[in-house]
Amino acid sequence: MPERMSESNPNEEESVDQASNSVEGEEGDTASRKPLTTGARLWDRVRSSLLRPKLDPQTLQNKDWQRTVIAMNGIEVKLSMKFASREFSLKRMPSRKQSGVFGVKINVVTKRERSKVPLIVRQCVEEIERRGMDEVGIYRVSGVATDIQALKAAFDSNNRDVSVMMREMDVNAIAGTLKLYFRELPEPLFTDELYPNFAGGIALSDSVAKESCMLNLLLSLPEPNLVTFLFLLDHLKRVTENETINKMSLHNLATVFGPTLLRPSEKDSKISHSSQPISMNDSWSLEVMAQVQVLLYFLQLESIPTPDSKRQSLLFSTEV
């Protein structure tokens, strides 16, 4: 069996843990009535033996890949794990090659493609909506890392066969590629400049003031960022229309995408917390919670009024 590795780093998995628990809880009643397959028992063993225990200090200091094999009933899972500090793994890394799409500013990509929304976003969304809307845990379940890297290379090299490649790959790899694109943007979709304002706006207690603040901030985004976000937002809302099947609620999707779309590129956040001293882990957790809440807020809005009355034609025309 080929190695299977998550495309998400360990720290971002923490941010989706609540969504994972929610999905697992909904599936628990069904699972309790059915005997687990060998594959399910094997992955349960992988999870309990490697993902649940805390890393010991010796493991944290080891910068080499730790490889292990877990076997059951003639089936083997080969795992490769390496610790990466949160500071490094959450840092956005601009690409040195401006000819690709990963790690390249979104306005550069849309200008080059003469489009409103990057081609990679449109193609991934189109393929997921074609055959992934009923996939349990879509966007939460990790795809095979080698497939995701193959798609990344194809998009970066402008491979004309990328559409054919996508049809032959597991839909979770396509979802993982889309998440990876947003995660590797040199600046978050919500921009470094406006990120503290979004985090402050979501904390307002007055609902009227909050709506006014959040919508004004959203409409202040650069056009490529705004149109791409609205395009993605509509897609995520359509995903939740199949929540009874795919188990992905608005909160689950916000938990997965919030940090991906809002996490700032700078090492230190500009968000100011209370005057009480807090640990680095607590500070990071508070930021993740704010990022999730910002996206959840927009997902829960029935509609987002924009000054452009032609929004629908803008998003779905051939010019997008």
C-alpha positions in Angstrom: 0.0 0.0 0.0 1.4 3.4 -0.9 2.3 5.9 1.8 -0.6 8.1 2.8 0.1 11.4 4.3 -2.1 14.3 5.1 -1.6 17.5 3.1 -2.4 19.5 6.3 0.3 20.3 8.8 -0.1 19.0 12.4 -1.0 22.4 13.8 -3.8 23.1 11.3 -5.2 19.7 12.2 -5.8 21.1 15.7 -8.0 23.8 14.2 -10.3 21.2 12.5 -10.4 18.8 15.5 -13.8 20.2 16.6 -15.2 19.7 13.2 -13.8 16.1 13.2 -15.4 15.4 16.5 -18.7 16.7 15.2 -18.7 14.5 12.2 -17.6 11.5 14.1 -20.4 12.0 16.6 -23.0 12.1 13.8 -21.6 8.9 12.3 -21.3 7.1 15.6 -24.8 5.7 15.8 -24.5 4.1 12.4 -21.0 2.8 13.1 -22.2 1.2 16.4 -24.7 -1.0 14.5 -22.3 -2.2 11.9 -19.1 -4.3 12.3 -16.0 -2.3 11.4 -14.1 -3.4 8.3 -10.4 -4.3 8.5 -9.6 -0.9 6.9 -11.6 0.9 9.5 -10.0 -1.0 12.4 -6.6 -0.4 10.9 -7.1 3.4 10.6 -8.5 3.4 14.1 -5.3 1.8 15.3 -3.2 4.3 13.4 -5.2 7.2 15.0 -4.9 5.8 18.5 -1.2 4.9 18.3 0.1 7.9 16.5 -2.3 10.9 16.4 -3.8 10.9 19.9 -0.7 10.6 22.2 1.2 13.8 22.9 4.6 14.0 21.3 7.4 13.4 23.8 10.3 15.9 24.2 12.7 13.6 22.4 10.4 13.4 19.4 10.1 17.2 19.3 13.8 17.6 19.1 14.2 15.1 16.3 14.2 16.8 12.9 14.4 13.6 10.9 11.4 11.7 9.4 10.1 9.0 11.8 8.9 6.0 9.7 6.7 3.2 11.0 4.6 0.4 9.6 1.2 -0.6 11.1 -0.2 -3.9 9.9 -3.4 -5.8 10.3 -4.7 -8.9 8.4 -2.1 -8.6 5.7 -2.7 -4.9 5.1 0.2 -2.5 5.9 0.1 1.3 6.3 3.4 3.0 6.0 3.6 6.3 7.8 6.2 9.1 7.7 6.0 11.8 10.4 8.2 14.7 11.2 7.7 17.5 13.8 7.5 21.0 12.5 7.2 24.0 14.9 4.0 25.9 14.7 6.0 29.1 13.8 7.4 27.4 10.7 4.4 25.3 9.6 2.0 28.2 9.7 4.2 30.7 7.9 3.1 31.7 4.5 5.9 31.2 2.0 5.8 33.3 -1.2 6.9 31.4 -4.3 10.2 32.4 -6.0 8.6 31.6 -9.4 6.0 34.1 -10.4 5.1 32.0 -13.4 3.1 29.5 -11.3 0.0 29.9 -9.2 0.9 28.5 -5.7 2.6 31.1 -3.5 1.8 33.9 -6.0 -0.3 36.9 -5.1 -3.9 36.4 -6.3 -4.0 39.7 -8.2 -0.9 38.6 -10.2 -2.6 35.3 -11.1 -5.9 36.9 -12.1 -4.3 39.6 -14.1 -2.1 37.0 -16.0 -5.2 34.8 -16.6 -7.4 37.8 -17.4 -10.0 36.3 -15.1 -12.0 37.4 -12.0 -11.3 34.2 -10.1 -8.1 32.1 -10.4 -8.5 29.1 -12.8 -7.4 26.7 -10.1 -10.2 27.7 -7.8 -12.8 27.5 -10.6 -11.6 24.1 -11.8 -11.4 22.5 -8.3 -14.8 23.8 -7.3 -16.4 22.6 -10.6 -15.0 19.1 -10.1 -16.0 18.9 -6.4 -19.5 20.1 -7.3 -19.6 17.5 -10.1 -18.9 14.5 -7.9 -18.0 15.4 -4.4 -21.0 17.0 -2.8 -22.1 13.7 -1.3 -18.6 12.8 -0.1 -18.7 12.3 3.7 -16.3 14.8 5.3 -15.5 16.6 2.1 -12.8 19.2 2.8 -12.3 17.6 6.3 -10.9 14.3 5.1 -7.3 14.5 3.9 -6.3 13.5 0.3 -3.3 11.5 -0.7 -0.3 13.8 -0.5 1.3 12.5 -3.7 -1.9 13.2 -5.6 -2.1 16.8 -4.2 1.5 17.5 -5.1 0.9 16.1 -8.6 -2.0 18.5 -9.1 0.0 21.4 -7.6 2.8 20.8 -10.1 0.3 20.5 -13.0 -1.4 23.8 -12.1 2.0 25.5 -11.6 3.2 24.4 -15.0 -0.1 25.2 -16.7 -0.5 21.6 -17.7 -3.4 21.4 -20.2 -4.1 17.8 -19.1 -4.9 19.0 -15.5 -8.7 18.5 -16.1 -8.1 14.9 -17.1 -5.9 14.3 -14.1 -8.6 15.7 -11.8 -11.2 13.3 -13.2 -9.0 10.3 -12.4 -8.2 11.4 -8.8 -10.0 10.9 -5.5 -12.2 14.0 -4.9 -10.5 14.5 -1.5 -7.2 15.2 -3.3 -8.9 17.9 -5.3 -10.4 19.4 -2.1 -6.9 19.3 -0.6 -5.4 21.0 -3.6 -7.9 23.9 -3.2 -7.2 24.2 0.5 -3.4 24.1 -0.2 -3.7 26.9 -2.8 -5.3 29.3 -0.3 -3.0 28.2 2.5 0.1 29.0 0.4 -1.0 32.4 -0.7 1.7 34.9 0.3 -1.0 37.0 1.9 -4.3 35.7 3.2 -7.4 36.2 1.1 -8.7 38.6 3.8 -5.3 40.5 3.6 -2.9 41.3 6.3 -4.0 44.9 6.5 -7.7 44.1 7.2 -7.2 41.0 9.3 -7.1 42.8 12.7 -10.2 44.7 11.7 -12.1 41.6 10.9 -11.1 40.0 14.2 -12.2 43.2 16.0 -15.5 43.4 14.1 -16.5 39.9 14.9 -16.1 40.6 18.6 -18.6 43.4 18.6 -21.6 42.7 20.8 -24.1 45.0 19.0 -25.5 43.0 16.0 -26.3 46.0 13.9 -22.8 47.5 14.4 -21.2 44.1 13.8 -23.1 43.7 10.5 -22.2 47.2 9.3 -18.5 46.7 10.3 -18.1 43.3 8.7 -19.8 44.1 5.4 -17.9 47.4 5.0 -14.6 45.5 5.7 -15.5 42.8 3.2 -16.3 45.3 0.5 -13.0 46.9 1.2 -11.1 43.9 0.0 -9.2 44.2 -3.4 -11.5 43.1 -6.2 -9.7 39.7 -6.9 -9.9 38.8 -3.2 -13.5 39.8 -2.9 -14.8 38.1 -6.0 -12.8 34.9 -5.2 -14.2 34.9 -1.7 -17.8 35.4 -2.9 -17.3 32.6 -5.4 -15.9 30.2 -2.7 -18.6 31.3 -0.2 -21.4 30.4 -2.6 -19.8 27.0 -3.2 -19.4 26.3 0.5 -23.1 27.1 1.1 -24.0 24.6 -1.6 -21.8 22.0 0.1 -23.9 22.4 3.3 -27.1 21.9 1.4 -26.1 18.2 1.4 -25.1 18.2 5.1 -27.3 15.2 5.9 -25.2 13.2 3.6 -21.7 14.7 3.7 -21.8 15.7 7.4 -20.3 19.1 6.7 -22.2 21.9 8.5 -21.5 25.6 8.2 -19.5 25.4 11.4 -17.4 22.4 10.2 -16.5 24.3 6.9 -15.7 27.5 8.9 -13.4 25.5 11.1 -11.6 24.0 8.1 -11.4 27.1 6.0 -11.3 30.0 8.6 -7.5 29.8 9.4 -6.8 29.0 5.7 -8.4 32.2 4.5 -7.5 34.5 7.3 -4.3 33.4 9.0 -1.9 36.4 8.5 1.4 36.1 6.8 3.3 37.9 9.5 4.9 36.0 12.4 3.3 38.1 15.1 -0.4 38.9 14.9 -1.6 42.5 15.3 -4.6 41.3 17.2 -4.7 42.8 20.7 -6.1 40.5 23.5 -7.0 41.4 27.0 -4.5 42.9 29.4 -4.2 39.6 31.2 -1.1 37.7 30.3 -1.7 34.6 28.2 0.5 31.8 26.9 1.5 31.5 23.3 -0.7 28.4 22.8 -3.7 30.3 24.3 -3.0 33.3 22.0 -2.8 31.0 19.0 -6.1 29.3 20.0 -7.9 32.6 20.4 -6.7 33.7 16.9 -8.0 30.5 15.4 -11.3 30.9 17.1 -11.6 34.4 15.7 -10.7 33.2 12.2 -13.4 30.5 12.4 -16.0 33.0 13.7 -15.3 35.5 10.9 -15.9 32.9 8.2 -18.9 31.4 10.0 -20.5 34.9 10.2 -20.4 35.3 6.4 -21.5 31.7 5.8 -24.6 32.3 8.0 -25.6 35.5 6.2 -28.5 34.8 3.8 -27.0 37.2 1.3 -24.2 39.7 1.0 -25.3 43.0 -0.6 -22.7 44.4 -2.9 -22.6 47.6 -4.9 -22.3 45.5 -8.1 -25.8 44.6 -9.2 -24.3 42.2 -11.8 -22.7 40.1 -9.1 -24.1 36.8 -10.4 -23.2 37.4 -14.0 -19.7 38.5 -12.8 -19.2 35.3 -10.9 -20.4 32.8 -13.3 -19.8 34.4 -16.7 -17.1 33.1 -19.1 -15.0 36.1 -18.0 -14.6 34.8 -14.4 
